[in-house]
Amino acid sequence: MITQTFQAADGFTLAYHDLGTGRPVVLAHGYMSTGPEAWVSTGIADRLAADDRRVIMPDFRGHGESARTRDPQAYPMDVLTSDALALIAHLGLSDYDLGGYSLGGRIVARMLALGTKPRRAVVAGTGLEPIIHAAGRGERYRRILSNLGTFAPGSLEAQVEEHLVSSGADPVALLHVLNTFVDTPLEAFAGIDVPTLVIAGDADIDRGSVADLAAAIPGSRLRLVPGDHITALTSSELGDEIAGFIGGEAGE
C-alpha cells in the first residue's frame, strides 16, 4: 500500500492510500476511522486488489493522515463531498467504481444524488434518514468528544474514547467535521442511474431504514449481511457482496 497526498480546493493537504492495480475503486471510510482501518484491516481492500482492482482509500479531512487543523473555517458545509470529488478529479478518474461505509456511504449517496457517475456504486452501513436529515447529526459524538475523561470504564462512551486515543485522532477536528453535514433532498435520488448496491448489517438498526434508501435509489440492489454496525464491516459476507457487485458488469 502506498500513501500519497493531494491538495484540496482550499489548499489543505489530504491523504489517500493506494493498493493494487486495475480498474479503480474509490472507498470512503466512516466517522472517526481512516481508509486503511475501514478497508485494509477488514480484508476488503485485499480482496478487491486480488480481483485486479486498484483500491483508492482517502482519509477524510480531520481524519488519519489528512489535514486535521482545529480552525473551524477549514470545515465548511459539505466539504467532505467536495474533497472526494477533488480526489477523483486529481486522479483523472473516469472509468471507476465508488463505495463507502457509514459516513462514507452517506457521502457516496450524496455524490450520486449530485450527479457523480461511477460505473458502479456501493452505499453501505447507512439507511435513508442520516442522508436526507444529515445536518445537525452526531449528538452522541458531540457529547463524547466534548466530555472526554468523564465516562464510566466499560461504557460505550469510554470505548469510543479509547478508540479515539489509540488512533491518535484529534477530538476538536472531529467535532468540526460534524458541522459539515448537509441534507440531501429525497427527490434528488430519483435521477440516479448508476447501478448501486445498498448493504448493511441485519442488526444495524440505529441509522435509518436501509430498505427505504434502496427504494429511493432507482434500480438499486438491497442486501443484508450478519452483524451490527461494527461487526458487519468485518464480516466476510460484506466483503463477498461488495467484491461480487463491483466485479459485475455496469448494466447488470
C-alpha positions in Angstrom: 0.0 0.0 0.0 1.3 3.5 -0.9 0.1 6.6 0.8 0.0 9.8 -1.3 -1.3 13.3 -0.9 -3.1 15.9 -3.0 -4.3 19.5 -2.5 -8.0 20.2 -1.8 -9.7 23.1 -3.5 -8.9 25.3 -0.4 -5.3 24.3 -0.3 -5.3 21.8 2.5 -3.3 18.6 2.1 -5.3 15.4 2.1 -4.1 11.8 2.0 -5.2 8.7 0.2 -4.0 5.2 0.3 -3.4 3.2 -2.9 -3.4 -0.6 -3.2 -3.3 -2.9 -6.2 -3.6 -2.3 -9.9 -6.5 -2.5 -12.4 -9.9 -0.8 -12.6 -10.0 1.9 -9.8 -12.5 1.7 -7.0 -12.6 4.6 -4.5 -13.7 3.6 -1.0 -14.7 6.1 1.7 -14.5 5.3 5.4 -16.7 6.1 8.3 -16.6 8.8 11.0 -13.6 8.5 13.4 -12.0 5.9 11.1 -9.4 6.0 8.2 -9.1 4.4 4.8 -6.8 1.6 6.0 -8.8 0.9 9.2 -12.1 0.6 7.3 -10.9 -1.3 4.3 -7.4 -2.8 4.8 -7.8 -4.1 8.4 -11.2 -5.7 7.4 -9.6 -7.5 4.4 -11.9 -5.9 1.9 -9.2 -3.9 0.1 -7.0 -7.0 -0.3 -10.0 -8.9 -1.6 -10.6 -6.3 -4.3 -6.9 -5.9 -5.1 -6.8 -9.7 -5.7 -9.6 -9.2 -8.2 -7.4 -6.9 -10.3 -8.8 -3.7 -8.7 -6.8 -0.6 -7.8 -8.2 0.3 -4.4 -8.1 4.0 -3.5 -8.9 4.9 0.1 -8.9 8.6 1.1 -8.7 9.8 4.7 -11.4 12.4 5.1 -10.4 15.8 6.2 -10.0 15.8 10.0 -9.1 12.1 10.0 -6.0 9.9 9.6 -3.1 11.4 7.6 -5.2 14.2 6.1 -5.2 17.8 7.3 -6.5 17.9 10.9 -6.4 21.6 11.6 -8.5 22.9 14.5 -9.5 26.0 12.6 -13.3 25.9 12.2 -13.0 27.8 8.9 -11.4 24.7 7.4 -14.7 22.8 7.7 -17.3 24.5 5.5 -20.6 22.9 4.7 -20.4 19.7 2.6 -16.6 19.8 2.4 -16.2 16.0 2.6 -18.2 15.7 -0.6 -16.1 18.4 -2.2 -12.9 16.7 -1.1 -14.0 13.4 -2.5 -14.8 15.0 -5.9 -11.5 16.8 -5.8 -9.7 13.5 -5.4 -11.5 11.9 -8.3 -10.6 15.0 -10.4 -7.0 14.9 -9.2 -6.5 11.3 -10.2 -8.3 11.9 -13.6 -10.7 9.1 -13.0 -13.5 8.5 -15.5 -14.0 4.7 -15.5 -14.1 3.8 -11.8 -16.3 2.3 -9.1 -17.2 4.1 -5.8 -18.2 2.8 -2.4 -18.4 3.9 1.2 -19.4 2.7 4.7 -21.3 4.6 7.3 -20.4 8.3 6.9 -18.6 7.2 3.8 -21.8 5.6 2.5 -23.6 8.8 3.2 -21.1 10.8 1.2 -21.3 8.3 -1.7 -25.1 8.6 -1.7 -24.8 12.4 -1.8 -22.3 12.3 -4.6 -24.7 10.1 -6.7 -27.6 12.5 -5.9 -25.4 15.4 -7.2 -24.8 13.6 -10.4 -21.5 11.8 -9.9 -21.2 8.9 -12.5 -19.1 6.0 -11.4 -19.5 2.7 -13.2 -21.0 1.1 -10.1 -21.6 2.3 -6.5 -21.8 0.8 -3.1 -23.7 2.6 -0.2 -23.0 0.6 2.9 -23.7 0.9 6.6 -26.4 3.6 6.4 -30.1 4.0 5.9 -32.0 6.8 4.4 -32.6 9.0 7.4 -29.0 10.1 8.1 -28.7 11.2 4.4 -31.9 13.3 4.0 -31.6 14.7 7.5 -27.8 14.9 7.9 -27.5 18.5 9.2 -27.0 18.6 13.0 -26.5 14.8 13.4 -23.9 13.3 15.6 -25.2 14.3 19.0 -23.7 11.3 20.7 -20.3 12.0 19.3 -20.6 15.7 20.2 -21.3 14.7 23.8 -18.4 12.2 24.0 -15.9 14.5 22.3 -16.8 17.4 24.5 -16.6 15.4 27.8 -13.5 13.2 27.4 -12.3 11.6 30.6 -15.7 11.6 32.4 -17.2 8.3 31.3 -17.5 5.1 33.3 -15.0 2.4 32.4 -16.5 -0.1 30.0 -19.3 2.2 28.9 -20.0 2.8 25.2 -18.7 6.3 25.6 -15.5 5.1 27.2 -15.0 2.6 24.4 -15.3 5.4 21.8 -12.9 7.5 23.8 -10.4 4.5 24.0 -10.6 4.2 20.2 -10.0 7.9 19.8 -6.9 7.8 22.0 -5.5 4.7 20.5 -5.9 6.0 16.9 -4.3 9.4 17.7 -7.4 11.2 16.4 -8.0 14.9 17.2 -11.3 15.5 19.0 -11.5 19.1 18.1 -11.0 18.4 14.4 -13.6 15.6 14.6 -16.1 18.0 16.2 -15.7 20.4 13.4 -16.3 17.6 10.9 -19.8 17.1 12.4 -20.7 20.6 11.4 -20.1 20.0 7.7 -23.1 17.7 7.2 -25.9 18.8 4.9 -29.2 17.4 3.9 -29.8 15.7 0.6 -33.4 16.1 -0.6 -35.2 12.8 -1.2 -36.2 13.9 -4.7 -32.6 14.2 -5.7 -32.3 10.4 -5.7 -34.8 10.0 -8.5 -32.2 11.0 -11.1 -29.6 8.4 -10.1 -28.9 6.0 -12.9 -25.8 4.3 -11.5 -26.1 0.6 -10.6 -26.0 0.7 -6.8 -25.6 -1.8 -4.0 -27.3 -0.8 -0.7 -26.0 -3.0 2.0 -25.8 -3.1 5.8 -25.8 -5.4 8.8 -29.1 -7.1 9.6 -28.7 -5.8 13.2 -27.6 -2.3 12.3 -30.8 -0.5 13.4 -29.7 2.9 14.5 -29.1 4.6 11.2 -32.4 4.7 9.4 -34.1 2.3 7.1 -31.8 0.6 4.6 -34.9 -0.6 2.7 -36.1 3.0 2.3 -32.7 4.0 1.0 -32.8 1.2 -1.6 -36.3 2.2 -2.6 -35.2 5.8 -3.1 -32.4 4.9 -5.5 -33.8 3.6 -8.8 -32.9 0.0 -9.6 -30.6 -0.4 -6.6 -29.9 -3.8 -5.1 -30.6 -4.4 -1.4 -28.5 -6.8 0.6 -28.3 -7.5 4.4 -25.3 -9.3 6.0 -25.0 -10.7 9.5 -23.9 -8.2 12.2 -24.4 -4.8 13.7 -22.8 -1.6 12.5 -19.3 -2.7 13.7 -19.4 -6.4 13.2 -21.0 -6.2 9.7 -18.0 -4.3 8.4 -15.6 -7.1 9.4 -17.8 -9.9 8.2 -16.7 -12.0 5.2 -20.2 -11.7 3.8 -19.9 -7.9 3.4 -16.6 -8.3 1.5 -18.1 -11.0 -0.6 -21.1 -8.9 -1.6 -19.0 -5.8 -2.4 -16.5 -7.8 -4.4 -19.2 -9.6 -6.3 -21.1 -6.4 -7.1 -18.0 -4.4 -8.1 -16.9 -7.3 -10.3 -20.2 -7.3 -12.2 -20.9 -5.5 -15.5 -22.2 -2.0 -15.4 -25.5 -2.9 -17.0 -26.4 -5.9 -14.8 
